Amino acid sequence: MNIELQLGMRIRYLRKLKGWSQEELSLRSGINKNYLSDLERGRRNPTLVVMEKVAIAFDIPLSELLKGIMSLR
């Protein structure tokens, strides 16, 4: 499983844990809903700025967002 898909699955997991829709996460993070959808599907390779926005929206450190994600490259 590639790192983009792992990150997307982690974001989806955290979003569902909060009980948020993609639209809610989009509003809280300032990231386009379509981009977030692609991100959750592993179709995007986000910048650190995007990952930081997601972490801030979840009110967690960036390291927590990346918890359990392993690069296999």
Order of alpha helices (4+ residues) and beta strands (2+ residues): alpha-alpha-alpha-alpha-alpha
